C-alpha cells in the first residue's frame, strides 16, 4: 500500500501522525486536514492543506507563525526534525555559521516589527545570499502584506514536505497562487 493509501486507511490518531510533520507545530490544522480523508491523490491532500491554512483568521495565523523557529536559533534541537534538516542544508544549525550575528539582528528586527518570526521556505533558496536578500526586503513590507507572505511561506514549506514524504511530483496548482 502507498503512503497515501496508508493515510486514507489509518485510524484518526495514525492519520494525524502522518499529516503532522507536513504542517509545522500546528496540530489543529493537521487534525482538520486528516479529517478530510480520504484523498483521491496527493494533489487532493495538497489542496486540503492549502485550504486549511488559508482558512485561518488573522489571530490564528499569528499564533501559527509564532510556533515556527527563527532562522539559526540558539538551540537548533528545539526545532522539529524537519526544520533541523531544512535549516541544516544552509548550515543554519551550526554555531559556527558566519551569518549567525547578522541573522540574530534580522530576527530581532523582524520580530519587533511584526510580532512573529521570519518564515521563509528554505527549499526555494540556493544560498544564504538569497535568504538574506529576502529577509531584508520583507522587513520593509507592511504588516498585512507580511502576514499574507508568511502564510504563503508556511504553505510552501508544507507542500515541500508533502512532496518529500508522498512523492516528488509537484501537486497541481502548487505555484498558481504564489505559494510554490
Buried (B, 14 or more C-beta within 10 A) or exposed (E): EEEBEEBBEBEEEEBBBBBBBBBBBBEEBBBBBBEBBEBEBBBBBBBBBBEBBBEBEEEBBBBBBEBBBBBBBEEBEEBBEBBBBBBBEBBBBEEEBEBBEBBBEBBEBBBEBBEBBBBBBBBBBEEBEBBBEBBEEBBEBEEEEBBBBBBBBBBBBBBBBBBBBBBEEBBEBBEEEEBB
